[in-house]
Amino acid sequence: MENKRPVIEFYPTNKDVDIASFVQPSDRLRDAFTPQFYHCLPLVTANTLGWTVINRSEFTVVWRGGNGREHVIVDTDDKEWAMSWFGFGTVTVFPHFIVRTPPGINLLVRPVPNIYKHNIQTLEGFVETDWLNNTFTLNFRVQMPIVRTTFKVGEPLVQLVPYGRHYVEQFDAEIVTSGEGYDKTMADFALWAQKRLQRIEDHSGPALDYVKGEDIHGNRFADHVKILKVSELKVRKPTE
């Protein structure tokens, strides 16, 4: 029997909303990355973790410095997309969809990795979308008052990552200062440091062992990944 993959469901609150046009698999590329950045595979992999919500309507925000909703001015033609909702220097985007995750799976709503927007801090949330009956919001804290900040159409807003609600609670954390594991780890680290120093002295450039998924002894790691490939959103066929 074929194993059924878990499904994250997106429900538009208005059927005219084309969710797939602004919720897309996260892209590995970054405008600010030079080719050297792509040698750092952890950065690239983080870029592709989950789905990105893309801004679909331009808006400009100005914070006047106070805590009230009236102190955040949002200039937009789409009053249902972005507005001042909570106050305290924040602007809120209403994505107009409900997300349903499998039991026990939350949705981590986080800043888009390795993209930085002047004057804006993306607020991160961990949402219990396996039971929530309503939408959630995307929220951004303006850093400086009296500075106009514009969100352009097509600009990435947040990244959506499914994450087990109690996943991190399953781990114990230990500091290791002795034993066989400690001795081997320190020996491998010393060998790595020696080879790194030799590369620097020889001007031979980066080793790229991590990019190739090789440890310091040249052993290949079978489950090594360079990017994560998440599913594109597609419309579910009506049940017959």
Contacts in CASP RR format, 6 or more apart in sequence:
PFRMAT RR
TARGET T0000
AUTHOR 0000-0000-0000
METHOD contacts of the structure
MODEL  1
MENKRPVIEFYPTNKDVDIASFVQPSDRLRDAFTPQFYHCLPLVTANTLG
WTVINRSEFTVVWRGGNGREHVIVDTDDKEWAMSWFGFGTVTVFPHFIVR
TPPGINLLVRPVPNIYKHNIQTLEGFVETDWLNNTFTLNFRVQMPIVRTT
FKVGEPLVQLVPYGRHYVEQFDAEIVTSGEGYDKTMADFALWAQKRLQRI
EDHSGPALDYVKGEDIHGNRFADHVKILKVSELKVRKPTE
6 102 0 8 1.000
6 105 0 8 1.000
7 102 0 8 1.000
8 99 0 8 1.000
8 100 0 8 1.000
8 101 0 8 1.000
8 102 0 8 1.000
8 107 0 8 1.000
8 162 0 8 1.000
9 99 0 8 1.000
9 100 0 8 1.000
9 101 0 8 1.000
9 236 0 8 1.000
10 19 0 8 1.000
10 23 0 8 1.000
10 97 0 8 1.000
10 98 0 8 1.000
10 99 0 8 1.000
10 233 0 8 1.000
11 97 0 8 1.000
11 98 0 8 1.000
11 99 0 8 1.000
11 100 0 8 1.000
12 19 0 8 1.000
12 96 0 8 1.000
12 97 0 8 1.000
13 96 0 8 1.000
13 97 0 8 1.000
13 98 0 8 1.000
13 135 0 8 1.000
14 96 0 8 1.000
17 96 0 8 1.000
17 97 0 8 1.000
19 97 0 8 1.000
19 233 0 8 1.000
20 232 0 8 1.000
20 233 0 8 1.000
20 234 0 8 1.000
20 235 0 8 1.000
21 54 0 8 1.000
21 56 0 8 1.000
22 53 0 8 1.000
22 54 0 8 1.000
22 55 0 8 1.000
22 56 0 8 1.000
22 154 0 8 1.000
23 51 0 8 1.000
23 52 0 8 1.000
23 53 0 8 1.000
23 54 0 8 1.000
23 95 0 8 1.000
23 97 0 8 1.000
23 160 0 8 1.000
23 233 0 8 1.000
24 51 0 8 1.000
24 52 0 8 1.000
24 54 0 8 1.000
24 232 0 8 1.000
24 233 0 8 1.000
25 48 0 8 1.000
25 50 0 8 1.000
25 51 0 8 1.000
25 52 0 8 1.000
25 229 0 8 1.000
25 230 0 8 1.000
25 231 0 8 1.000
25 232 0 8 1.000
26 47 0 8 1.000
26 48 0 8 1.000
26 49 0 8 1.000
26 50 0 8 1.000
26 51 0 8 1.000
26 52 0 8 1.000
26 112 0 8 1.000
26 113 0 8 1.000
26 159 0 8 1.000
26 228 0 8 1.000
26 230 0 8 1.000
27 47 0 8 1.000
27 48 0 8 1.000
27 52 0 8 1.000
28 44 0 8 1.000
28 47 0 8 1.000
28 48 0 8 1.000
28 227 0 8 1.000
29 47 0 8 1.000
30 37 0 8 1.000
30 47 0 8 1.000
30 114 0 8 1.000
30 115 0 8 1.000
32 114 0 8 1.000
32 115 0 8 1.000
32 116 0 8 1.000
33 43 0 8 1.000
33 114 0 8 1.000
37 43 0 8 1.000
37 44 0 8 1.000
38 44 0 8 1.000
39 206 0 8 1.000
39 208 0 8 1.000
39 211 0 8 1.000
41 210 0 8 1.000
41 211 0 8 1.000
41 226 0 8 1.000
42 210 0 8 1.000
43 113 0 8 1.000
43 114 0 8 1.000
44 226 0 8 1.000
44 227 0 8 1.000
45 225 0 8 1.000
45 226 0 8 1.000
45 227 0 8 1.000
45 228 0 8 1.000
46 113 0 8 1.000
46 114 0 8 1.000
47 113 0 8 1.000
47 114 0 8 1.000
47 227 0 8 1.000
48 227 0 8 1.000
48 228 0 8 1.000
48 229 0 8 1.000
48 230 0 8 1.000
49 113 0 8 1.000
49 159 0 8 1.000
49 161 0 8 1.000
49 228 0 8 1.000
50 159 0 8 1.000
50 160 0 8 1.000
50 161 0 8 1.000
50 162 0 8 1.000
50 228 0 8 1.000
50 230 0 8 1.000
51 159 0 8 1.000
51 160 0 8 1.000
51 230 0 8 1.000
51 233 0 8 1.000
52 112 0 8 1.000
52 156 0 8 1.000
52 157 0 8 1.000
52 158 0 8 1.000
52 159 0 8 1.000
52 160 0 8 1.000
53 95 0 8 1.000
53 138 0 8 1.000
53 156 0 8 1.000
53 157 0 8 1.000
53 158 0 8 1.000
53 159 0 8 1.000
53 160 0 8 1.000
54 154 0 8 1.000
54 155 0 8 1.000
54 156 0 8 1.000
54 157 0 8 1.000
55 93 0 8 1.000
55 151 0 8 1.000
55 152 0 8 1.000
55 153 0 8 1.000
55 154 0 8 1.000
55 155 0 8 1.000
55 156 0 8 1.000
55 157 0 8 1.000
56 81 0 8 1.000
56 153 0 8 1.000
56 154 0 8 1.000
57 76 0 8 1.000
57 77 0 8 1.000
57 78 0 8 1.000
57 81 0 8 1.000
57 82 0 8 1.000
57 153 0 8 1.000
58 76 0 8 1.000
58 77 0 8 1.000
58 150 0 8 1.000
58 151 0 8 1.000
58 152 0 8 1.000
58 153 0 8 1.000
59 74 0 8 1.000
59 75 0 8 1.000
59 76 0 8 1.000
59 78 0 8 1.000
59 81 0 8 1.000
59 82 0 8 1.000
59 91 0 8 1.000
59 150 0 8 1.000
59 151 0 8 1.000
60 74 0 8 1.000
60 75 0 8 1.000
60 76 0 8 1.000
60 148 0 8 1.000
60 149 0 8 1.000
60 150 0 8 1.000
60 151 0 8 1.000
61 72 0 8 1.000
61 73 0 8 1.000
61 74 0 8 1.000
61 75 0 8 1.000
61 82 0 8 1.000
61 91 0 8 1.000
61 140 0 8 1.000
61 142 0 8 1.000
61 148 0 8 1.000
61 149 0 8 1.000
61 150 0 8 1.000
61 151 0 8 1.000
62 72 0 8 1.000
62 73 0 8 1.000
62 75 0 8 1.000
62 142 0 8 1.000
62 145 0 8 1.000
62 146 0 8 1.000
62 147 0 8 1.000
62 148 0 8 1.000
62 149 0 8 1.000
63 71 0 8 1.000
63 72 0 8 1.000
63 73 0 8 1.000
63 89 0 8 1.000
63 142 0 8 1.000
63 144 0 8 1.000
63 145 0 8 1.000
63 146 0 8 1.000
63 147 0 8 1.000
64 71 0 8 1.000
64 72 0 8 1.000
64 73 0 8 1.000
64 145 0 8 1.000
64 146 0 8 1.000
65 71 0 8 1.000
65 89 0 8 1.000
65 145 0 8 1.000
65 146 0 8 1.000
66 89 0 8 1.000
66 145 0 8 1.000
67 87 0 8 1.000
67 88 0 8 1.000
67 89 0 8 1.000
68 87 0 8 1.000
68 88 0 8 1.000
68 89 0 8 1.000
69 84 0 8 1.000
69 85 0 8 1.000
69 86 0 8 1.000
69 87 0 8 1.000
70 84 0 8 1.000
71 84 0 8 1.000
71 87 0 8 1.000
71 89 0 8 1.000
72 84 0 8 1.000
72 87 0 8 1.000
72 89 0 8 1.000
72 90 0 8 1.000
72 91 0 8 1.000
72 142 0 8 1.000
73 84 0 8 1.000
74 82 0 8 1.000
74 83 0 8 1.000
74 84 0 8 1.000
74 91 0 8 1.000
76 82 0 8 1.000
76 83 0 8 1.000
80 94 0 8 1.000
80 96 0 8 1.000
81 93 0 8 1.000
81 94 0 8 1.000
81 96 0 8 1.000
82 91 0 8 1.000
82 92 0 8 1.000
82 93 0 8 1.000
82 94 0 8 1.000
82 151 0 8 1.000
83 91 0 8 1.000
83 92 0 8 1.000
83 94 0 8 1.000
84 90 0 8 1.000
84 91 0 8 1.000
84 92 0 8 1.000
85 92 0 8 1.000
85 137 0 8 1.000
86 92 0 8 1.000
86 139 0 8 1.000
88 141 0 8 1.000
89 141 0 8 1.000
89 142 0 8 1.000
90 123 0 8 1.000
90 139 0 8 1.000
90 140 0 8 1.000
90 141 0 8 1.000
90 142 0 8 1.000
91 139 0 8 1.000
91 140 0 8 1.000
91 142 0 8 1.000
92 137 0 8 1.000
92 138 0 8 1.000
92 139 0 8 1.000
92 140 0 8 1.000
93 137 0 8 1.000
93 138 0 8 1.000
93 139 0 8 1.000
93 140 0 8 1.000
93 157 0 8 1.000
94 135 0 8 1.000
94 137 0 8 1.000
94 138 0 8 1.000
95 135 0 8 1.000
95 136 0 8 1.000
95 137 0 8 1.000
95 138 0 8 1.000
96 135 0 8 1.000
97 135 0 8 1.000
98 132 0 8 1.000
98 133 0 8 1.000
98 134 0 8 1.000
98 135 0 8 1.000
99 107 0 8 1.000
99 127 0 8 1.000
99 129 0 8 1.000
99 132 0 8 1.000
99 136 0 8 1.000
99 160 0 8 1.000
100 129 0 8 1.000
100 130 0 8 1.000
101 107 0 8 1.000
101 129 0 8 1.000
101 130 0 8 1.000
101 162 0 8 1.000
102 130 0 8 1.000
103 130 0 8 1.000
104 130 0 8 1.000
104 164 0 8 1.000
104 165 0 8 1.000
104 166 0 8 1.000
105 129 0 8 1.000
105 130 0 8 1.000
105 162 0 8 1.000
105 163 0 8 1.000
105 164 0 8 1.000
105 165 0 8 1.000
106 126 0 8 1.000
106 127 0 8 1.000
106 128 0 8 1.000
106 129 0 8 1.000
106 130 0 8 1.000
106 162 0 8 1.000
106 163 0 8 1.000
106 164 0 8 1.000
106 165 0 8 1.000
107 126 0 8 1.000
107 127 0 8 1.000
107 129 0 8 1.000
107 136 0 8 1.000
107 160 0 8 1.000
107 161 0 8 1.000
107 162 0 8 1.000
107 163 0 8 1.000
108 124 0 8 1.000
108 125 0 8 1.000
108 126 0 8 1.000
108 127 0 8 1.000
108 160 0 8 1.000
108 161 0 8 1.000
108 162 0 8 1.000
108 163 0 8 1.000
109 124 0 8 1.000
109 125 0 8 1.000
109 126 0 8 1.000
109 127 0 8 1.000
109 136 0 8 1.000
109 138 0 8 1.000
109 158 0 8 1.000
109 159 0 8 1.000
109 160 0 8 1.000
110 122 0 8 1.000
110 124 0 8 1.000
110 125 0 8 1.000
110 158 0 8 1.000
110 159 0 8 1.000
110 161 0 8 1.000
111 122 0 8 1.000
111 124 0 8 1.000
111 158 0 8 1.000
111 159 0 8 1.000
112 122 0 8 1.000
112 156 0 8 1.000
112 157 0 8 1.000
112 158 0 8 1.000
112 159 0 8 1.000
113 159 0 8 1.000
115 156 0 8 1.000
117 149 0 8 1.000
118 149 0 8 1.000
119 142 0 8 1.000
119 143 0 8 1.000
119 144 0 8 1.000
119 147 0 8 1.000
119 149 0 8 1.000
120 140 0 8 1.000
120 141 0 8 1.000
120 142 0 8 1.000
120 143 0 8 1.000
120 149 0 8 1.000
121 140 0 8 1.000
121 141 0 8 1.000
121 143 0 8 1.000
122 138 0 8 1.000
122 139 0 8 1.000
122 140 0 8 1.000
122 141 0 8 1.000
122 157 0 8 1.000
122 158 0 8 1.000
123 139 0 8 1.000
123 140 0 8 1.000
123 141 0 8 1.000
126 163 0 8 1.000
127 136 0 8 1.000
128 165 0 8 1.000
129 136 0 8 1.000
130 165 0 8 1.000
138 157 0 8 1.000
138 158 0 8 1.000
142 149 0 8 1.000
151 157 0 8 1.000
176 182 0 8 1.000
176 185 0 8 1.000
188 215 0 8 1.000
188 216 0 8 1.000
188 217 0 8 1.000
191 216 0 8 1.000
192 216 0 8 1.000
195 207 0 8 1.000
195 216 0 8 1.000
196 207 0 8 1.000
198 204 0 8 1.000
199 205 0 8 1.000
199 206 0 8 1.000
199 207 0 8 1.000
209 215 0 8 1.000
209 216 0 8 1.000
209 218 0 8 1.000
211 226 0 8 1.000
212 220 0 8 1.000
212 224 0 8 1.000
213 220 0 8 1.000
213 221 0 8 1.000
213 224 0 8 1.000
214 220 0 8 1.000
214 221 0 8 1.000
215 221 0 8 1.000
END
